[in-house]
């Protein structure tokens, strides 16, 4: 039985379509990532699946239980880590964990084995107020509190936003270990590089899932040639590339522009065009597409809405 099964979930806020006909399932021990920018509907979806919000239409079952009829029991069986740090900042690390264990009718002693690997990193700071912890430590404490009652399904809403690169890597290693123990995990993120950490992903935009599959399968489905192009005048280069015949799309990616081109595209003709346009230091070479390239292609296929800011996607995080 899947840990989670959602069918045709929709939710509107007035004239804003937060979610439209969203369907997916998550198996036992699977890490399922919902990847998308701000406004994609990720938080609304998580609130519905954790029974904090009712959908306008559609159904979902979490650990075999209906989100409308069995909401009380679902709340006992899921762990939920919201996007914003929501623990008691004036309580110590240890006091927070004890409190959340008591809320679910258990104790830290009884379920310590569930959080040992994670909480063990916090024990030297167990008497420190939660509000005084670093971003990475706060996330580890929040994860410990979400796990202390032994949930069947874990929901993590952008758990690594604002966390340094080292802490992000550590956090994902913890999630992989939890998945190996059989826990179903649903995690949302705007960080495209985190997609590769998931078993399967859904690319979300404007309240819809554009595509669901394994990260490798989504990349393999990108059927056009893509080039990385750079010069000494990157801003002007973006404009000039978009005016060149044969270029399907062009987007800025760090220190290069990723350019999708038609079949039989002539790279040397492009190089000559850019040279005549007063560009120097020109570099053009084919690259393997990434998840972000696939996302942009799917978005441009007609799934975007004016209210969505695709630039809130994060393709790279400074170390």
Order of alpha helices (4+ residues) and beta strands (2+ residues): beta-beta-beta-alpha-beta-beta-alpha-beta-alpha-alpha-alpha-beta-alpha-beta-beta-beta-alpha-beta-alpha-beta-beta-alpha-beta-alpha
